[in-house]
Amino acid sequence: MHITLKCFATLSRFSPANAEAYDVNAGDTVAAVVARLGIPEEELKLVFVNGVHAPLSTPLAEGDRLGLFPAVGGG
């Protein structure tokens, strides 16, 4: 099955070439995708699935939109 994957800001370096149709397995969670991409969990601050804040344990389904955001500072 396929999802749309977007890695924002400093996480963009982890974006795969096929991010618009990223392959996931049935039963995969956000945590499984994060691990497969090699993103250290301490660099990940916010996760959105279909525009809604979600935990790493969220299971993914065909057509989901997954957005991964790092901690962003300013000042």
N, CA, C and O atoms as a GROMACS GRO file, in nm:
protein
  300
    1MET      N    1   0.084  -0.118   0.000
    1MET     CA    2   0.000   0.000   0.000
    1MET      C    3   0.088   0.124   0.000
    1MET      O    4   0.207   0.116   0.033
    2HIS      N    5   0.032   0.236  -0.037
    2HIS     CA    6   0.109   0.359  -0.050
    2HIS      C    7   0.054   0.470   0.039
    2HIS      O    8  -0.067   0.482   0.060
    3ILE      N    9   0.147   0.552   0.090
    3ILE     CA   10   0.112   0.674   0.162
    3ILE      C   11   0.190   0.789   0.100
    3ILE      O   12   0.283   0.768   0.024
    4THR      N   13   0.150   0.910   0.133
    4THR     CA   14   0.228   1.029   0.097
    4THR      C   15   0.307   1.069   0.220
    4THR      O   16   0.250   1.085   0.329
    5LEU      N   17   0.436   1.085   0.204
    5LEU     CA   18   0.526   1.113   0.315
    5LEU      C   19   0.593   1.248   0.295
    5LEU      O   20   0.649   1.275   0.188
    6LYS      N   21   0.589   1.332   0.397
    6LYS     CA   22   0.658   1.461   0.391
    6LYS      C   23   0.741   1.478   0.516
    6LYS      O   24   0.691   1.472   0.629
    7CYS      N   25   0.870   1.498   0.495
    7CYS     CA   26   0.963   1.526   0.605
    7CYS      C   27   1.000   1.674   0.595
    7CYS      O   28   1.054   1.718   0.493
    8PHE      N   29   0.972   1.749   0.698
    8PHE     CA   30   0.989   1.894   0.694
    8PHE      C   31   1.119   1.941   0.758
    8PHE      O   32   1.176   1.874   0.844
    9ALA      N   33   1.163   2.059   0.714
    9ALA     CA   34   1.279   2.130   0.770
    9ALA      C   35   1.402   2.039   0.773
    9ALA      O   36   1.439   1.981   0.670
   10THR      N   37   1.465   2.025   0.888
   10THR     CA   38   1.589   1.948   0.897
   10THR      C   39   1.569   1.798   0.874
   10THR      O   40   1.666   1.725   0.852
   11LEU      N   41   1.445   1.752   0.877
   11LEU     CA   42   1.419   1.611   0.850
   11LEU      C   43   1.410   1.583   0.699
   11LEU      O   44   1.402   1.467   0.659
   12SER      N   45   1.412   1.686   0.617
   12SER     CA   46   1.397   1.666   0.473
   12SER      C   47   1.509   1.579   0.416
   12SER      O   48   1.490   1.516   0.312
   13ARG      N   49   1.622   1.575   0.482
   13ARG     CA   50   1.733   1.491   0.434
   13ARG      C   51   1.699   1.342   0.439
   13ARG      O   52   1.767   1.261   0.377
   14PHE      N   53   1.595   1.305   0.513
   14PHE     CA   54   1.552   1.166   0.523
   14PHE      C   55   1.443   1.130   0.421
   14PHE      O   56   1.403   1.014   0.412
   15SER      N   57   1.397   1.229   0.344
   15SER     CA   58   1.289   1.204   0.247
   15SER      C   59   1.335   1.108   0.138
   15SER      O   60   1.439   1.130   0.076
   16PRO      N   61   1.258   1.003   0.113
   16PRO     CA   62   1.293   0.912   0.005
   16PRO      C   63   1.250   0.970  -0.130
   16PRO      O   64   1.167   1.061  -0.135
   17ALA      N   65   1.306   0.918  -0.236
   17ALA     CA   66   1.273   0.966  -0.371
   17ALA      C   67   1.126   0.942  -0.405
   17ALA      O   68   1.067   1.018  -0.482
   18ASN      N   69   1.067   0.838  -0.349
   18ASN     CA   70   0.929   0.803  -0.381
   18ASN      C   71   0.831   0.852  -0.273
   18ASN      O   72   0.734   0.783  -0.243
   19ALA      N   73   0.856   0.968  -0.216
   19ALA     CA   74   0.777   1.017  -0.102
   19ALA      C   75   0.629   1.038  -0.137
   19ALA      O   76   0.544   1.031  -0.048
   20GLU      N   77   0.598   1.064  -0.263
   20GLU     CA   78   0.457   1.086  -0.301
   20GLU      C   79   0.378   0.955  -0.306
   20GLU      O   80   0.255   0.956  -0.301
   21ALA      N   81   0.449   0.844  -0.317
   21ALA     CA   82   0.385   0.712  -0.320
   21ALA      C   83   0.475   0.615  -0.244
   21ALA      O   84   0.525   0.517  -0.301
   22TYR      N   85   0.496   0.643  -0.116
   22TYR     CA   86   0.587   0.564  -0.034
   22TYR      C   87   0.520   0.431   0.005
   22TYR      O   88   0.408   0.429   0.055
   23ASP      N   89   0.591   0.322  -0.019
   23ASP     CA   90   0.538   0.189   0.012
   23ASP      C   91   0.548   0.159   0.161
   23ASP      O   92   0.653   0.176   0.222
   24VAL      N   93   0.436   0.116   0.217
   24VAL     CA   94   0.434   0.065   0.355
   24VAL      C   95   0.362  -0.068   0.355
   24VAL      O   96   0.284  -0.098   0.264
   25ASN      N   97   0.388  -0.147   0.455
   25ASN     CA   98   0.323  -0.277   0.469
   25ASN      C   99   0.196  -0.264   0.552
   25ASN      O  100   0.185  -0.175   0.636
   26ALA      N  101   0.102  -0.352   0.528
   26ALA     CA  102  -0.019  -0.355   0.610
   26ALA      C  103   0.023  -0.373   0.755
   26ALA      O  104   0.106  -0.458   0.786
   27GLY      N  105  -0.033  -0.292   0.843
   27GLY     CA  106  -0.001  -0.300   0.985
   27GLY      C  107   0.115  -0.213   1.028
   27GLY      O  108   0.143  -0.202   1.148
   28ASP      N  109   0.186  -0.149   0.932
   28ASP     CA  110   0.295  -0.058   0.969
   28ASP      C  111   0.241   0.060   1.049
   28ASP      O  112   0.131   0.110   1.024
   29THR      N  113   0.320   0.103   1.146
   29THR     CA  114   0.287   0.220   1.225
   29THR      C  115   0.380   0.334   1.184
   29THR      O  116   0.474   0.315   1.107
   30VAL      N  117   0.351   0.452   1.235
   30VAL     CA  118   0.440   0.567   1.213
   30VAL      C  119   0.580   0.533   1.261
   30VAL      O  120   0.678   0.564   1.193
   31ALA      N  121   0.592   0.469   1.377
   31ALA     CA  122   0.723   0.433   1.433
   31ALA      C  123   0.801   0.344   1.337
   31ALA      O  124   0.922   0.359   1.325
   32ALA      N  125   0.734   0.251   1.270
   32ALA     CA  126   0.801   0.162   1.176
   32ALA      C  127   0.857   0.240   1.058
   32ALA      O  128   0.969   0.213   1.013
   33VAL      N  129   0.782   0.336   1.008
   33VAL     CA  130   0.828   0.420   0.896
   33VAL      C  131   0.946   0.506   0.941
   33VAL      O  132   1.046   0.516   0.870
   34VAL      N  133   0.935   0.567   1.058
   34VAL     CA  134   1.043   0.651   1.112
   34VAL      C  135   1.171   0.569   1.124
   34VAL      O  136   1.279   0.616   1.087
   35ALA      N  137   1.161   0.448   1.175
   35ALA     CA  138   1.278   0.360   1.190
   35ALA      C  139   1.335   0.323   1.054
   35ALA      O  140   1.457   0.324   1.035
   36ARG      N  141   1.249   0.289   0.958
   36ARG     CA  142   1.293   0.250   0.824
   36ARG      C  143   1.368   0.365   0.756
   36ARG      O  144   1.463   0.342   0.681
   37LEU      N  145   1.324   0.488   0.780
   37LEU     CA  146   1.389   0.604   0.721
   37LEU      C  147   1.520   0.641   0.792
   37LEU      O  148   1.600   0.717   0.739
   38GLY      N  149   1.541   0.586   0.911
   38GLY     CA  150   1.662   0.616   0.986
   38GLY      C  151   1.657   0.747   1.062
   38GLY      O  152   1.761   0.804   1.095
   39ILE      N  153   1.537   0.794   1.090
   39ILE     CA  154   1.521   0.920   1.164
   39ILE      C  155   1.534   0.891   1.313
   39ILE      O  156   1.456   0.813   1.368
   40PRO      N  157   1.632   0.952   1.380
   40PRO     CA  158   1.643   0.934   1.525
   40PRO      C  159   1.520   0.994   1.594
   40PRO      O  160   1.483   1.109   1.568
   41GLU      N  161   1.457   0.918   1.681
   41GLU     CA  162   1.334   0.965   1.745
   41GLU      C  163   1.354   1.094   1.823
   41GLU      O  164   1.260   1.172   1.838
   42GLU      N  165   1.476   1.120   1.872
   42GLU     CA  166   1.499   1.244   1.946
   42GLU      C  167   1.497   1.367   1.854
   42GLU      O  168   1.483   1.479   1.902
   43GLU      N  169   1.510   1.347   1.724
   43GLU     CA  170   1.502   1.458   1.628
   43GLU      C  171   1.358   1.485   1.584
   43GLU      O  172   1.330   1.590   1.525
   44LEU      N  173   1.268   1.394   1.614
   44LEU     CA  174   1.129   1.405   1.572
   44LEU      C  175   1.046   1.469   1.682
   44LEU      O  176   1.047   1.422   1.796
   45LYS      N  177   0.975   1.575   1.649
   45LYS     CA  178   0.895   1.645   1.750
   45LYS      C  179   0.745   1.628   1.729
   45LYS      O  180   0.671   1.600   1.823
   46LEU      N  181   0.700   1.644   1.604
   46LEU     CA  182   0.557   1.637   1.574
   46LEU      C  183   0.530   1.539   1.461
   46LEU      O  184   0.606   1.530   1.365
   47VAL      N  185   0.420   1.466   1.475
   47VAL     CA  186   0.375   1.374   1.372
   47VAL      C  187   0.230   1.407   1.340
   47VAL      O  188   0.148   1.423   1.431
   48PHE      N  189   0.199   1.417   1.212
   48PHE     CA  190   0.062   1.438   1.169
   48PHE      C  191   0.025   1.329   1.069
   48PHE      O  192   0.100   1.302   0.976
   49VAL      N  193  -0.090   1.267   1.089
   49VAL     CA  194  -0.145   1.171   0.994
   49VAL      C  195  -0.276   1.230   0.945
   49VAL      O  196  -0.369   1.251   1.023
   50ASN      N  197  -0.283   1.256   0.816
   50ASN     CA  198  -0.400   1.318   0.754
   50ASN      C  199  -0.437   1.450   0.821
   50ASN      O  200  -0.555   1.482   0.839
   51GLY      N  201  -0.335   1.527   0.857
   51GLY     CA  202  -0.355   1.660   0.914
   51GLY      C  203  -0.390   1.663   1.062
   51GLY      O  204  -0.420   1.769   1.116
   52VAL      N  205  -0.386   1.547   1.129
   52VAL     CA  206  -0.422   1.539   1.270
   52VAL      C  207  -0.300   1.490   1.348
   52VAL      O  208  -0.234   1.394   1.309
   53HIS      N  209  -0.270   1.558   1.460
   53HIS     CA  210  -0.158   1.518   1.546
   53HIS      C  211  -0.175   1.372   1.586
   53HIS      O  212  -0.284   1.332   1.626
   54ALA      N  213  -0.068   1.293   1.575
   54ALA     CA  214  -0.079   1.150   1.601
   54ALA      C  215   0.046   1.099   1.674
   54ALA      O  216   0.154   1.153   1.656
   55PRO      N  217   0.029   0.994   1.756
   55PRO     CA  218   0.144   0.932   1.823
   55PRO      C  219   0.218   0.838   1.727
   55PRO      O  220   0.166   0.801   1.621
   56LEU      N  221   0.338   0.800   1.766
   56LEU     CA  222   0.419   0.708   1.684
   56LEU      C  223   0.352   0.571   1.667
   56LEU      O  224   0.382   0.499   1.572
   57SER      N  225   0.265   0.537   1.757
   57SER     CA  226   0.199   0.406   1.752
   57SER      C  227   0.082   0.400   1.654
   57SER      O  228   0.019   0.295   1.640
   58THR      N  229   0.053   0.510   1.585
   58THR     CA  230  -0.060   0.516   1.492
   58THR      C  231  -0.038   0.423   1.373
   58THR      O  232   0.064   0.433   1.304
   59PRO      N  233  -0.132   0.332   1.347
   59PRO     CA  234  -0.121   0.247   1.229
   59PRO      C  235  -0.154   0.328   1.103
   59PRO      O  236  -0.237   0.419   1.106
   60LEU      N  237  -0.088   0.294   0.994
   60LEU     CA  238  -0.108   0.365   0.868
   60LEU      C  239  -0.196   0.283   0.774
   60LEU      O  240  -0.196   0.160   0.777
   61ALA      N  241  -0.271   0.355   0.690
   61ALA     CA  242  -0.361   0.291   0.594
   61ALA      C  243  -0.334   0.347   0.454
   61ALA      O  244  -0.274   0.453   0.439
   62GLU      N  245  -0.380   0.275   0.355
   62GLU     CA  246  -0.366   0.316   0.216
   62GLU      C  247  -0.413   0.460   0.198
   62GLU      O  248  -0.522   0.497   0.242
   63GLY      N  249  -0.328   0.542   0.133
   63GLY     CA  250  -0.364   0.680   0.102
   63GLY      C  251  -0.340   0.780   0.212
   63GLY      O  252  -0.363   0.899   0.192
   64ASP      N  253  -0.293   0.737   0.329
   64ASP     CA  254  -0.267   0.831   0.438
   64ASP      C  255  -0.160   0.931   0.398
   64ASP      O  256  -0.074   0.904   0.315
   65ARG      N  257  -0.168   1.048   0.460
   65ARG     CA  258  -0.066   1.153   0.444
   65ARG      C  259   0.007   1.164   0.577
   65ARG      O  260  -0.053   1.197   0.679
   66LEU      N  261   0.138   1.136   0.575
   66LEU     CA  262   0.220   1.138   0.696
   66LEU      C  263   0.316   1.256   0.690
   66LEU      O  264   0.396   1.267   0.597
   67GLY      N  265   0.308   1.345   0.789
   67GLY     CA  266   0.399   1.459   0.799
   67GLY      C  267   0.484   1.447   0.923
   67GLY      O  268   0.433   1.425   1.033
   68LEU      N  269   0.615   1.460   0.904
   68LEU     CA  270   0.709   1.448   1.015
   68LEU      C  271   0.783   1.581   1.031
   68LEU      O  272   0.839   1.634   0.935
   69PHE      N  273   0.784   1.634   1.154
   69PHE     CA  274   0.841   1.764   1.182
   69PHE      C  275   0.946   1.755   1.294
   69PHE      O  276   0.925   1.684   1.393
   70PRO      N  277   1.057   1.826   1.280
   70PRO     CA  278   1.156   1.830   1.386
   70PRO      C  279   1.118   1.938   1.488
   70PRO      O  280   1.026   2.016   1.465
   71ALA      N  281   1.190   1.940   1.599
   71ALA     CA  282   1.177   2.051   1.692
   71ALA      C  283   1.238   2.173   1.622
   71ALA      O  284   1.346   2.165   1.565
   72VAL      N  285   1.168   2.285   1.628
   72VAL     CA  286   1.214   2.406   1.562
   72VAL      C  287   1.228   2.513   1.667
   72VAL      O  288   1.137   2.537   1.746
   73GLY      N  289   1.343   2.578   1.668
   73GLY     CA  290   1.366   2.683   1.767
   73GLY      C  291   1.371   2.820   1.701
   73GLY      O  292   1.387   2.831   1.579
   74GLY      N  293   1.358   2.917   1.777
   74GLY     CA  294   1.364   3.053   1.727
   74GLY      C  295   1.398   3.146   1.841
   74GLY      O  296   1.413   3.104   1.956
   75GLY      N  297   1.408   3.271   1.808
   75GLY     CA  298   1.430   3.360   1.920
   75GLY      C  299   1.498   3.482   1.888
   75GLY      O  300   1.522   3.565   1.976
   0.00000   0.00000   0.00000
